[in-house]
Amino acid sequence: MPRQSNNRPEIMGVVRKRKAHTKSRGGCNNCKLRHVKCDEAKPNCKTCVSFRVTCTYDKLSSTLQAVSEGMFLVNFLSVSLNSQVLTMLHDNVPPSSVSKRFPFKDQDLEILNRFHERTILSIRTDQTVNLYQRESVRLAIQNPFLFHLVLTVTLMHDRLTLPHYQSPSTPTPAELYHHAAGSSHFNALLSLPPCTLTATQKDAIFIGAIILSCTSFAQVESHLPSTKLWPFVSGDNDLNWLRLCTGKKEIHKLADVTRPDSSLREVAQEFHLSGGPPVAGIDAEADRKALSELPKRLVTLLGLDPYYCQTPETNVYYTPAVFIGRMMPVNLVGNANSANLLVCLILVSHFPQRFMQMLEEKDPRSLLLLAHYYGKIAQSGRWWMWMRATVEGRAIVEYLEVYHRGDIGGLEELLEFPRRWCCVEGKFDGPDGMV
């Protein structure tokens, strides 16, 4: 068969010229901030319209401001909403003739209603339940990025609390979309100078950080066997939830809900934002009492026997062991003890950086401490904590049994507590699937 001639220009001696590209310098402020292509259409470019933010070209206007009127025409009266949510929508969305305009669909408002009536109740503490219900919904209505995050956590709550035979093991497309839209806008706001953020945006960032921590903690591949999960396998997202807990401290400093113009000032005391972080190594007697709540064999294995006179500076396990020891006698069962659960979350967010690195290195002593932490928080039965505590906690137990049975004496005794609470099958069956 005769060979076909090759007519490519470079072979025939013809040099193909590249089309000249010129960098656009007339794009809107939002596209420049987000480093995306702008079609420079005025008054609103297509990118801003799809992102649902006000398009601005002059240097004096604020960037990434939510649009006051959205792409979807929604008649609030056609959606089944409770009176409090309906009132907040009427108060915060400007009227347009007979109907109301808002940048979300009817089904999104129904999800918002479920967030108000159910999901937020599983995240809050009892002391501030009314504040969280009211302000999280109001702020979501005013800030589309937070609305997306509210939809994300509610859809995740729906998915993870369905009966096992009905529950999809991976996020739904809607859940993924709202998470991507909300988190991208959230990160864009964090990149702005703090002085340019409005009071409403700062409060919304505060709530958004809480929701992202919740979704990060809850997202675990529960459908996989333990041998396919961390610590058996390694990946880029290992311990992301723990890093986010640590990073949330800085975000809360940025939001600073102790401000006089913050609608969340009541929350400040709850999160200990006006005081110092929890510490170890200051009160030796209190530290010894906390360590006594852990199994004696574990304390000895960590080199924290009281007679050794260890400190946070001389022993990397000191601070996390003291923090987890403080958690052990705390009652986490039932809604009445949600404040105790908050204390547990605050403590874990102050783990030392070196200890975090040792967890990433799969140090067996560090894994034992984390397994005890998972065992403790599994007692709470909160849907967004229980799944990771049982799935990843069980994987740690099995990993230690496989790889460290020979080099850690009394491993069966050391794993007794985490095995009791983490190595359970099925789903937690609370009053409404999970609390």
C-alpha positions as CSV (number, residue, x, y, z in Angstrom):
1,M,0.0,0.0,0.0
2,P,1.5,3.3,-1.0
3,R,2.6,5.7,1.8
4,Q,0.4,8.6,2.3
5,S,2.1,12.0,1.9
6,N,2.5,14.0,5.0
7,N,1.1,17.5,4.5
8,R,2.0,18.9,7.8
9,P,3.2,22.5,7.4
10,E,6.4,22.1,9.3
11,I,7.5,19.1,7.2
12,M,6.7,21.0,3.9
13,G,8.9,23.8,5.0
14,V,6.1,26.2,6.0
15,V,6.5,27.8,9.4
16,R,3.2,28.2,11.1
17,K,2.8,31.5,12.9
18,R,1.3,31.6,16.3
19,K,-1.7,33.8,16.7
20,A,-0.9,36.9,18.7
21,H,-2.5,37.1,22.1
22,T,-2.9,40.3,24.1
23,K,-3.4,40.3,27.8
24,S,-6.7,41.9,28.8
25,R,-6.2,44.9,31.1
26,G,-9.8,46.0,31.1
27,G,-11.4,43.1,33.0
28,C,-13.6,43.7,36.0
29,N,-12.3,43.8,39.5
30,N,-13.8,40.4,40.5
31,C,-12.2,38.5,37.5
32,K,-8.8,40.1,38.3
33,L,-9.1,39.1,41.9
34,R,-10.1,35.5,41.0
35,H,-7.5,35.3,38.1
36,V,-10.2,34.2,35.6
37,K,-10.9,35.4,32.0
38,C,-13.2,38.3,31.8
39,D,-15.3,39.1,28.6
40,E,-15.3,42.8,29.7
41,A,-19.1,43.1,29.0
42,K,-20.7,46.0,30.8
43,P,-22.5,46.6,33.0
44,N,-22.1,42.9,34.0
45,C,-19.6,40.4,32.6
46,K,-20.8,36.8,32.1
47,T,-18.4,35.5,34.8
48,C,-19.9,37.7,37.5
49,V,-23.4,36.9,36.4
50,S,-22.7,33.1,36.7
51,F,-20.9,33.7,40.1
52,R,-23.8,35.8,41.3
53,V,-21.7,38.8,42.4
54,T,-22.0,42.4,41.5
55,C,-19.7,43.3,38.5
56,T,-17.5,46.3,39.2
57,Y,-15.0,48.1,37.1
58,D,-14.1,51.1,39.1
59,K,-11.4,50.9,41.9
60,L,-13.7,52.4,44.5
61,S,-16.3,49.6,44.5
62,S,-16.1,46.6,46.8
63,T,-15.3,43.3,45.2
64,L,-17.3,40.0,45.4
65,Q,-20.4,41.6,46.7
66,A,-23.5,39.4,46.6
67,V,-26.1,40.5,44.0
68,S,-29.3,42.0,45.4
69,E,-31.4,40.3,42.8
70,G,-30.6,36.9,41.4
71,M,-31.1,34.7,38.4
72,F,-34.1,32.8,39.6
73,L,-37.5,34.2,40.2
74,V,-38.9,32.6,43.4
75,N,-42.3,33.1,45.0
76,F,-41.7,32.4,48.7
77,L,-45.3,31.7,49.2
78,S,-45.1,28.7,46.9
79,V,-42.4,27.0,49.1
80,S,-43.2,25.3,52.4
81,L,-41.2,27.4,54.9
82,N,-41.6,27.9,58.6
83,S,-42.6,31.3,59.8
84,Q,-39.1,32.3,61.0
85,V,-37.3,31.5,57.8
86,L,-40.1,33.2,55.7
87,T,-39.8,36.3,57.8
88,M,-36.1,36.5,57.4
89,L,-36.4,36.1,53.6
90,H,-39.0,38.9,53.5
91,D,-36.8,41.1,55.7
92,N,-33.5,40.5,53.8
93,V,-34.5,40.1,50.1
94,P,-35.8,43.2,48.3
95,P,-39.3,43.0,46.8
96,S,-39.9,43.0,43.1
97,S,-43.5,43.5,42.1
98,V,-45.7,40.6,43.4
99,S,-42.9,38.0,43.7
100,K,-39.5,38.0,45.4
101,R,-36.2,37.8,43.6
102,F,-33.4,35.6,45.1
103,P,-30.4,33.9,43.6
104,F,-31.5,30.3,44.4
105,K,-34.2,27.9,43.4
106,D,-37.3,26.7,45.2
107,Q,-35.7,23.5,46.2
108,D,-32.8,25.4,47.7
109,L,-35.1,27.3,50.0
110,E,-36.7,24.0,51.1
111,I,-33.1,22.8,52.0
112,L,-32.6,26.0,53.9
113,N,-35.7,25.2,55.8
114,R,-34.4,21.8,56.8
115,F,-31.1,23.4,57.9
116,H,-33.0,25.7,60.2
117,E,-35.2,23.0,61.6
118,R,-32.8,20.1,61.8
119,T,-29.1,20.4,60.7
120,I,-28.1,23.5,62.7
121,L,-29.5,21.8,65.8
122,S,-26.9,19.1,65.4
123,I,-24.0,21.6,65.1
124,R,-24.8,24.1,67.8
125,T,-24.5,24.1,71.6
126,D,-27.7,24.3,73.7
127,Q,-26.7,27.7,75.1
128,T,-26.7,29.4,71.7
129,V,-29.2,27.4,69.7
130,N,-31.6,30.3,69.1
131,L,-28.8,32.6,68.1
132,Y,-27.3,30.0,65.6
133,Q,-30.8,29.3,64.1
134,R,-31.5,33.0,63.6
135,E,-28.2,34.4,62.5
136,S,-26.9,31.5,60.4
137,V,-30.0,31.7,58.2
138,R,-30.1,35.5,58.0
139,L,-26.4,35.6,57.1
140,A,-26.8,32.9,54.5
141,I,-29.6,34.9,52.8
142,Q,-27.3,37.9,52.7
143,N,-24.2,36.1,51.6
144,P,-24.5,33.6,48.7
145,F,-21.3,31.8,49.6
146,L,-22.7,30.9,53.0
147,F,-26.0,29.9,51.4
148,H,-24.0,27.4,49.3
149,L,-22.2,26.0,52.4
150,V,-25.5,25.8,54.3
151,L,-27.0,23.7,51.4
152,T,-23.8,21.5,51.4
153,V,-24.0,20.6,55.1
154,T,-27.7,20.0,55.0
155,L,-27.5,17.7,51.9
156,M,-24.6,15.9,53.7
157,H,-26.7,15.5,56.8
158,D,-29.6,14.1,54.7
159,R,-27.3,11.6,53.0
160,L,-25.4,10.4,56.1
161,T,-28.6,9.9,58.2
162,L,-30.6,7.9,55.7
163,P,-31.0,4.2,56.4
164,H,-27.9,2.2,55.3
165,Y,-29.6,0.6,52.3
166,Q,-30.8,4.0,51.0
167,S,-27.7,6.1,51.7
168,P,-25.3,6.9,48.8
169,S,-21.7,6.4,49.9
170,T,-20.4,9.3,48.0
171,P,-21.6,12.9,47.8
172,T,-24.3,13.8,45.3
173,P,-23.7,16.1,42.4
174,A,-25.7,18.9,44.1
175,E,-23.7,18.5,47.3
176,L,-20.4,18.7,45.4
177,Y,-21.6,21.7,43.4
178,H,-22.6,23.7,46.4
179,H,-19.4,22.8,48.3
180,A,-17.3,24.0,45.4
181,A,-19.2,27.2,44.9
182,G,-19.3,28.1,48.5
183,S,-15.7,27.2,49.4
184,S,-14.3,29.0,46.3
185,H,-16.1,32.2,47.2
186,F,-15.1,31.7,50.9
187,N,-11.4,31.4,50.0
188,A,-11.7,34.5,47.8
189,L,-13.0,36.5,50.7
190,L,-10.2,35.3,52.9
191,S,-7.7,36.6,50.3
192,L,-9.0,40.2,50.7
193,P,-7.5,42.7,53.1
194,P,-9.5,42.4,56.4
195,C,-10.2,46.1,56.4
196,T,-12.3,45.7,53.2
197,L,-14.7,43.2,54.7
198,T,-18.0,44.3,56.0
199,A,-19.4,43.3,59.4
200,T,-21.9,41.0,57.7
201,Q,-19.1,39.3,55.7
202,K,-17.0,38.7,58.8
203,D,-19.9,37.1,60.6
204,A,-20.7,35.0,57.6
205,I,-17.0,33.9,57.4
206,F,-17.2,32.8,61.1
207,I,-20.3,30.6,60.4
208,G,-18.8,29.4,57.2
209,A,-15.6,28.2,59.0
210,I,-17.8,26.2,61.4
211,I,-19.7,24.6,58.6
212,L,-16.6,23.7,56.6
213,S,-15.1,22.1,59.7
214,C,-18.2,20.1,60.1
215,T,-18.3,18.9,56.5
216,S,-14.6,18.1,56.5
217,F,-14.9,16.0,59.6
218,A,-18.0,14.2,58.2
219,Q,-16.6,13.4,54.8
220,V,-15.0,10.0,55.0
221,E,-15.1,7.0,52.6
222,S,-17.1,4.8,54.8
223,H,-17.9,2.4,52.0
224,L,-14.2,1.3,51.7
225,P,-12.6,-1.5,53.9
226,S,-10.2,-0.3,56.6
227,T,-7.2,-1.5,54.5
228,K,-8.1,1.1,51.8
229,L,-8.2,4.0,54.3
230,W,-5.7,6.0,56.3
231,P,-3.4,5.0,58.0
232,F,-3.1,1.9,55.8
233,V,-2.8,4.1,52.7
234,S,-1.6,7.6,52.3
235,G,-3.1,10.5,50.3
236,D,-3.1,14.3,50.0
237,N,-6.2,14.6,52.1
238,D,-5.0,12.7,55.2
239,L,-5.9,14.5,58.4
240,N,-7.4,17.4,56.5
241,W,-10.1,17.8,59.2
242,L,-7.4,18.2,61.9
243,R,-5.6,20.8,59.9
244,L,-8.8,22.7,59.3
245,C,-9.5,22.6,63.1
246,T,-6.2,24.3,63.6
247,G,-6.6,26.8,60.7
248,K,-10.1,27.7,62.0
249,K,-8.5,29.5,64.9
250,E,-6.9,32.0,62.5
251,I,-10.2,32.4,60.6
252,H,-12.0,33.1,63.8
253,K,-9.4,35.8,64.7
254,L,-10.1,37.4,61.4
255,A,-13.8,37.3,61.9
256,D,-13.5,38.6,65.5
257,V,-17.1,38.2,66.7
258,T,-16.2,40.2,69.8
259,R,-16.6,43.3,67.6
260,P,-19.3,45.8,68.7
261,D,-20.9,45.5,65.3
262,S,-21.0,41.7,65.3
263,S,-24.4,39.9,65.5
264,L,-22.6,36.9,67.0
265,R,-21.1,38.5,70.1
266,E,-22.8,35.9,72.4
267,V,-20.8,33.2,70.7
268,A,-17.4,34.8,71.6
269,Q,-17.4,33.5,75.1
270,E,-18.6,30.1,74.0
271,F,-15.5,29.8,71.7
272,H,-13.1,31.3,74.3
273,L,-12.1,33.9,71.8
274,S,-11.6,36.6,74.4
275,G,-9.3,34.4,76.5
276,G,-6.1,32.4,75.9
277,P,-5.9,29.0,74.3
278,P,-5.9,25.8,76.4
279,V,-2.4,25.0,77.7
280,A,-0.6,22.2,79.4
281,G,2.5,22.3,81.6
282,I,1.3,25.2,83.8
283,D,-0.5,23.3,86.6
284,A,1.4,20.1,87.2
285,E,-1.3,18.8,89.6
286,A,-4.1,19.3,87.1
287,D,-1.9,17.7,84.4
288,R,-1.3,14.6,86.5
289,K,-5.0,14.3,87.2
290,A,-5.7,14.5,83.5
291,L,-3.1,11.8,82.7
292,S,-4.6,9.5,85.4
293,E,-7.8,9.3,83.3
294,L,-5.8,7.5,80.5
295,P,-4.9,3.8,80.7
296,K,-1.8,3.5,82.9
297,R,-0.1,1.3,80.4
298,L,-0.6,4.1,77.8
299,V,0.9,6.8,80.0
300,T,3.9,4.6,80.7
301,L,4.3,3.9,77.0
302,L,4.3,7.6,76.2
303,G,7.0,8.2,78.9
304,L,4.7,10.3,81.0
305,D,4.9,8.4,84.2
306,P,4.6,11.1,87.0
307,Y,8.0,10.1,88.4
308,Y,9.7,11.1,85.1
309,C,8.8,14.8,85.6
310,Q,8.2,15.4,81.9
311,T,7.0,18.7,80.4
312,P,5.6,19.8,77.0
313,E,9.1,20.9,76.0
314,T,10.7,17.5,76.8
315,N,8.0,15.1,75.6
316,V,6.0,15.7,72.4
317,Y,3.1,13.5,73.7
318,Y,2.7,15.6,76.9
319,T,0.2,18.2,75.6
320,P,-2.1,15.9,73.5
321,A,-2.1,13.3,76.2
322,V,-3.1,15.9,78.8
323,F,-5.8,17.3,76.5
324,I,-7.3,13.9,75.8
325,G,-7.1,13.0,79.4
326,R,-9.2,16.0,80.3
327,M,-11.8,14.8,77.8
328,M,-12.1,11.2,79.2
329,P,-14.4,11.9,82.2
330,V,-16.6,14.4,80.3
331,N,-20.1,13.2,79.5
332,L,-20.8,13.6,75.7
333,V,-23.9,11.5,75.5
334,G,-27.2,13.4,74.7
335,N,-28.0,16.9,73.6
336,A,-27.7,18.3,77.0
337,N,-23.9,17.9,76.9
338,S,-23.2,19.6,73.6
339,A,-21.1,22.3,75.5
340,N,-18.8,19.5,76.6
341,L,-18.4,18.4,73.0
342,L,-17.3,22.0,72.1
343,V,-14.6,21.8,74.7
344,C,-13.3,18.6,73.1
345,L,-13.1,20.3,69.7
346,I,-11.3,23.3,71.1
347,L,-8.7,21.1,72.8
348,V,-7.9,19.1,69.7
349,S,-7.5,22.3,67.7
350,H,-4.5,23.1,69.9
351,F,-2.5,20.0,69.3
352,P,1.2,20.9,68.9
353,Q,2.5,21.0,65.3
354,R,5.2,18.4,66.0
355,F,2.5,16.0,67.2
356,M,0.5,16.6,64.0
357,Q,3.7,15.7,62.0
358,M,4.1,12.5,63.9
359,L,0.5,11.5,63.1
360,E,1.3,12.1,59.4
361,E,4.4,9.8,59.9
362,K,2.0,7.2,61.5
363,D,4.0,7.1,64.7
364,P,2.2,4.3,66.7
365,R,2.1,6.1,70.0
366,S,0.5,9.2,68.3
367,L,-2.0,6.9,66.6
368,L,-2.9,5.4,70.0
369,L,-3.7,8.8,71.3
370,L,-5.8,9.7,68.2
371,A,-7.7,6.4,68.6
372,H,-8.6,7.3,72.2
373,Y,-9.8,10.7,70.9
374,Y,-12.0,9.0,68.3
375,G,-13.3,6.6,70.9
376,K,-14.3,9.5,73.1
377,I,-16.1,11.6,70.5
378,A,-17.9,8.6,69.1
379,Q,-19.9,8.6,72.3
380,S,-21.6,11.8,71.3
381,G,-23.5,10.2,68.4
382,R,-23.4,13.5,66.4
383,W,-23.8,12.5,62.8
384,W,-20.9,14.6,61.6
385,M,-18.5,13.2,64.1
386,W,-19.6,9.6,64.6
387,M,-18.9,8.5,61.0
388,R,-15.2,9.5,61.0
389,A,-14.7,8.4,64.6
390,T,-15.9,4.9,63.9
391,V,-14.6,4.5,60.4
392,E,-11.1,6.0,60.8
393,G,-10.9,4.9,64.5
394,R,-11.5,1.3,63.4
395,A,-8.8,1.6,60.7
396,I,-6.3,2.8,63.3
397,V,-7.1,-0.1,65.6
398,E,-6.7,-2.6,62.7
399,Y,-3.5,-0.9,61.5
400,L,-1.9,-1.1,64.9
401,E,-2.9,-4.8,65.3
402,V,-1.3,-5.6,61.9
403,Y,1.9,-3.6,62.1
404,H,2.7,-3.1,65.8
405,R,1.5,-6.1,67.7
406,G,5.0,-7.4,68.1
407,D,6.7,-4.1,69.2
408,I,4.1,-2.7,71.6
409,G,3.5,-4.7,74.7
410,G,0.0,-5.1,76.0
411,L,-1.5,-3.8,72.7
412,E,-4.8,-5.5,73.3
413,E,-5.3,-3.7,76.6
414,L,-4.2,-0.4,75.0
415,L,-6.8,-0.8,72.2
416,E,-9.7,-1.8,74.5
417,F,-11.3,1.6,74.8
418,P,-11.1,2.7,71.1
419,R,-12.2,-0.8,70.0
420,R,-15.3,-0.6,72.3
421,W,-16.5,2.7,70.8
422,C,-15.1,2.7,67.2
423,C,-15.3,-0.9,66.1
424,V,-19.1,-1.0,65.7
425,E,-21.1,-1.8,62.6
426,G,-24.0,0.0,61.0
427,K,-25.2,3.5,61.6
428,F,-26.1,5.4,64.7
429,D,-29.8,5.4,65.0
430,G,-30.8,8.5,66.9
431,P,-34.2,10.2,67.1
432,D,-33.9,11.4,63.6
433,G,-31.3,9.1,62.1
434,M,-28.4,10.8,63.9
435,V,-28.5,13.7,66.3
